Amino acid sequence: MVIFIFFAATWYLSLFSQTFFQHRYAAHGAFTMSKGWERFFFIFTYITQGSSYMSPATYAIMHRLHHAHTDTELDPHSPSNSSNIFSMMWDTRTVYQQILHNRIPVEPRYTKNLPVWKSFDKFANSAISRLMWVVGYTLFFVAFATSPYQYLLLPIVISMGAFHGAIVNWFAHKYGYINFRLRNTAMNLLFVDVLMLGESYHNNHHKHPSSINFGKRWFEIDPVYYIIKTLSFIKVITIVNFPKRQPAIS
């Protein structure tokens, strides 16, 4: 039971950091926060994502490139450019590393208003940091696993971010339904987004990238939207982009 609780907590906390801090804040600037709170969420993201931590600034650049070049050869992660899900995720990793280490040129329009903490990111993205997390996860499983089958969850915990990315970037561009007709393959993957905290409403997101609410229809519940509203109410963040009022089907 402990392993399953740990796995669920890791899944949702890691995903929350991705969608709240790296995606909606860093990539799209849907809300603002003070430098102090920004540093807090840097650390919170590192703790919750562990060995699969991604630099918020690098994530933001890569995601902005995805929106600008969706389904083209310049898209850093698209099923249109890969023969299978594993090659797509490896290509994603390659682009991430190239941007992180300044190995490829990036146009200035993709680098505006990024959350930057270079010294922290240097450590958080280091091999020693990732190895420390892998050892820690493994020791946790050794201490609390009650069945050999529970160890099947360990690789997912170690590479949690890749699993989250694969669900959206592969499956939500191949399967699902649409609310908006777009010039790309983005679709809404789940009718009830219980596993992805709003992230699988991908068609909605490509229509309104900077909206704080990824859900558009009555059954599309985005729990992070309500967290954002709460954090705004208590003055932790300031919302910049409110949900647009317009028909969901167009």
C-alpha positions as CSV (number, residue, x, y, z in Angstrom):
1,M,0.0,0.0,0.0
2,V,2.8,2.4,0.8
3,I,4.3,2.0,-2.6
4,F,1.0,2.7,-4.4
5,I,0.5,5.8,-2.2
6,F,4.0,7.0,-3.0
7,F,3.5,6.4,-6.7
8,A,0.2,8.3,-6.8
9,A,1.7,11.2,-4.9
10,T,4.7,11.3,-7.1
11,W,2.6,11.1,-10.3
12,Y,0.3,14.0,-9.3
13,L,2.8,16.3,-7.5
14,S,5.3,15.9,-10.4
15,L,2.5,16.6,-12.9
16,F,1.3,19.6,-10.9
17,S,4.8,21.2,-11.0
18,Q,4.9,20.6,-14.8
19,T,1.5,22.1,-15.6
20,F,1.5,24.9,-13.1
21,F,5.1,26.1,-13.0
22,Q,6.9,24.9,-16.2
23,H,3.9,25.0,-18.5
24,R,1.4,27.7,-17.6
25,Y,3.8,30.0,-15.8
26,A,7.2,29.6,-17.6
27,A,6.1,28.8,-21.1
28,H,2.9,30.9,-21.4
29,G,3.0,33.5,-18.7
30,A,-0.6,33.0,-17.8
31,F,0.1,34.5,-14.3
32,T,3.0,36.3,-12.6
33,M,4.6,35.9,-9.2
34,S,7.3,37.5,-7.1
35,K,10.9,36.4,-7.4
36,G,10.7,34.9,-3.9
37,W,7.7,32.7,-4.9
38,E,9.4,31.9,-8.2
39,R,12.4,30.5,-6.3
40,F,10.0,28.5,-4.0
41,F,8.4,26.8,-7.0
42,F,11.8,26.1,-8.5
43,I,12.6,24.1,-5.4
44,F,9.1,22.6,-5.2
45,T,9.4,21.5,-8.8
46,Y,12.8,19.9,-8.2
47,I,11.6,18.0,-5.1
48,T,8.4,16.7,-6.8
49,Q,10.0,15.8,-10.1
50,G,13.3,14.4,-8.7
51,S,15.3,12.5,-11.3
52,S,13.0,13.7,-14.2
53,Y,13.3,17.4,-13.3
54,M,13.4,19.8,-16.3
55,S,14.7,23.4,-16.3
56,P,11.6,25.6,-16.4
57,A,13.3,28.0,-18.8
58,T,14.4,25.2,-21.2
59,Y,11.0,23.6,-20.9
60,A,9.4,26.9,-21.8
61,I,11.6,27.5,-24.9
62,M,10.9,23.9,-26.1
63,H,7.2,24.2,-25.5
64,R,7.0,27.6,-27.3
65,L,8.8,26.0,-30.3
66,H,6.1,23.3,-30.2
67,H,3.3,25.8,-30.4
68,A,5.0,27.8,-33.1
69,H,5.8,24.8,-35.3
70,T,3.3,22.1,-34.4
71,D,3.4,19.0,-36.5
72,T,6.2,20.4,-38.8
73,E,9.8,19.4,-39.0
74,L,10.7,22.1,-36.5
75,D,8.4,20.7,-33.9
76,P,10.6,19.3,-31.1
77,H,8.1,16.6,-30.2
78,S,5.5,15.5,-32.7
79,P,4.3,12.0,-33.8
80,S,4.4,13.3,-37.4
81,N,8.2,13.3,-37.2
82,S,8.7,10.0,-35.4
83,S,8.0,6.3,-36.2
84,N,7.1,5.4,-32.6
85,I,6.6,6.9,-29.2
86,F,10.1,6.0,-28.0
87,S,11.9,7.7,-30.8
88,M,9.8,10.8,-30.3
89,M,10.7,11.0,-26.6
90,W,14.4,10.4,-27.4
91,D,14.2,13.3,-29.9
92,T,12.5,15.4,-27.2
93,R,15.3,14.7,-24.8
94,T,17.9,15.5,-27.5
95,V,16.3,18.9,-28.2
96,Y,16.0,19.6,-24.4
97,Q,19.7,18.9,-23.9
98,Q,20.7,21.1,-26.9
99,I,18.7,24.0,-25.6
100,L,19.8,23.5,-22.0
101,H,23.5,23.6,-23.0
102,N,23.2,26.3,-25.7
103,R,24.1,23.9,-28.5
104,I,21.5,25.3,-30.9
105,P,20.5,28.9,-31.7
106,V,17.2,30.0,-30.3
107,E,15.4,33.1,-31.7
108,P,15.0,35.9,-29.1
109,R,11.2,35.7,-29.4
110,Y,11.3,32.3,-27.7
111,T,13.4,33.5,-24.7
112,K,11.4,36.4,-23.4
113,N,10.3,36.6,-19.7
114,L,11.8,33.2,-18.7
115,P,12.2,32.1,-15.0
116,V,16.0,31.8,-14.7
117,W,18.1,30.4,-11.8
118,K,21.2,29.2,-13.5
119,S,23.1,27.9,-10.5
120,F,20.1,25.9,-9.3
121,D,19.4,24.5,-12.7
122,K,23.0,23.5,-13.2
123,F,22.9,21.3,-10.1
124,A,19.3,20.1,-10.6
125,N,20.1,18.9,-14.2
126,S,23.4,17.4,-13.3
127,A,24.1,13.6,-13.5
128,I,24.9,13.5,-9.7
129,S,21.6,15.0,-8.8
130,R,19.7,12.5,-11.0
131,L,21.7,9.6,-9.6
132,M,21.0,10.7,-6.1
133,W,17.3,10.6,-6.8
134,V,17.5,7.2,-8.5
135,V,19.3,5.8,-5.5
136,G,16.8,7.4,-3.1
137,Y,13.8,6.0,-5.0
138,T,15.4,2.5,-5.2
139,L,16.1,2.5,-1.5
140,F,12.5,3.5,-0.8
141,F,11.2,0.6,-2.8
142,V,13.6,-1.8,-1.1
143,A,12.3,-0.6,2.3
144,F,8.6,-0.6,1.5
145,A,7.8,-2.9,-1.5
146,T,5.8,-5.9,-0.4
147,S,5.8,-7.7,-3.8
148,P,8.3,-8.0,-6.7
149,Y,5.6,-6.7,-9.0
150,Q,5.7,-3.4,-7.3
151,Y,9.2,-2.8,-8.7
152,L,7.6,-2.4,-12.1
153,L,6.6,1.0,-10.9
154,L,10.2,2.0,-10.2
155,P,11.2,2.9,-13.8
156,I,8.1,5.0,-14.1
157,V,8.9,6.9,-10.9
158,I,12.5,7.5,-12.2
159,S,11.4,8.8,-15.6
160,M,8.0,10.3,-14.5
161,G,8.3,13.4,-16.7
162,A,8.8,11.3,-19.8
163,F,5.6,9.4,-19.2
164,H,3.6,12.5,-18.7
165,G,5.1,14.0,-21.9
166,A,4.4,10.8,-23.9
167,I,0.8,10.8,-22.9
168,V,0.2,14.3,-24.2
169,N,2.7,14.7,-27.0
170,W,2.1,11.3,-28.6
171,F,-1.4,10.1,-27.8
172,A,-3.1,13.6,-27.7
173,H,-1.8,14.2,-31.2
174,K,-3.1,10.8,-32.5
175,Y,-6.4,10.0,-30.6
176,G,-9.2,11.8,-29.0
177,Y,-11.9,14.4,-29.9
178,I,-11.8,18.1,-30.8
179,N,-13.6,21.2,-29.6
180,F,-11.9,23.5,-32.1
181,R,-10.8,23.1,-35.7
182,L,-7.1,23.8,-35.8
183,R,-4.3,23.6,-38.3
184,N,-2.7,20.8,-36.3
185,T,-3.4,17.4,-34.9
186,A,-3.9,18.4,-31.2
187,M,-6.9,16.6,-29.7
188,N,-8.5,16.3,-26.2
189,L,-7.5,12.8,-25.0
190,L,-9.8,12.2,-22.1
191,F,-13.4,13.1,-21.4
192,V,-12.7,13.2,-17.7
193,D,-9.1,14.3,-17.1
194,V,-8.5,12.3,-13.9
195,L,-4.9,11.4,-14.7
196,M,-3.4,14.5,-16.3
197,L,-4.7,17.6,-14.3
198,G,-6.0,19.3,-17.4
199,E,-2.9,18.6,-19.6
200,S,-4.8,16.1,-21.9
201,Y,-7.2,18.8,-23.0
202,H,-4.7,19.5,-25.7
203,N,-7.0,20.7,-28.5
204,N,-8.4,23.3,-26.1
205,H,-4.9,24.4,-25.1
206,H,-3.7,24.8,-28.6
207,K,-6.7,27.1,-29.3
208,H,-6.1,29.2,-26.1
209,P,-2.4,28.6,-25.1
210,S,-2.3,31.2,-22.3
211,S,-5.6,30.4,-20.7
212,I,-5.4,29.4,-17.0
213,N,-8.3,26.9,-17.6
214,F,-7.6,24.1,-20.1
215,G,-11.2,22.8,-19.8
216,K,-13.8,24.3,-22.1
217,R,-16.9,22.1,-21.9
218,W,-18.9,21.2,-18.8
219,F,-17.3,17.8,-18.3
220,E,-13.8,19.0,-18.9
221,I,-12.7,19.7,-15.3
222,D,-9.3,21.2,-14.9
223,P,-8.4,21.0,-11.2
224,V,-5.3,23.1,-11.6
225,Y,-7.5,26.0,-12.7
226,Y,-9.1,26.1,-9.2
227,I,-5.7,25.9,-7.5
228,I,-4.5,28.9,-9.6
229,K,-7.6,30.8,-8.6
230,T,-7.0,30.0,-4.9
231,L,-3.3,31.0,-5.2
232,S,-4.4,34.3,-6.8
233,F,-7.0,34.9,-4.1
234,I,-4.3,34.6,-1.4
235,K,-1.9,36.8,-3.4
236,V,0.7,34.2,-4.2
237,I,0.3,34.8,-7.9
238,T,-1.4,37.4,-10.1
239,I,-3.5,36.1,-13.0
240,V,-2.7,37.7,-16.4
241,N,-4.8,35.6,-18.8
242,F,-8.3,34.8,-17.8
243,P,-10.3,32.2,-19.7
244,K,-12.0,33.5,-22.8
245,R,-15.7,33.4,-23.1
246,Q,-16.6,31.9,-26.4
247,P,-18.3,28.8,-27.8
248,A,-16.3,25.6,-27.3
249,I,-17.2,24.2,-30.7
250,S,-16.0,26.3,-33.6
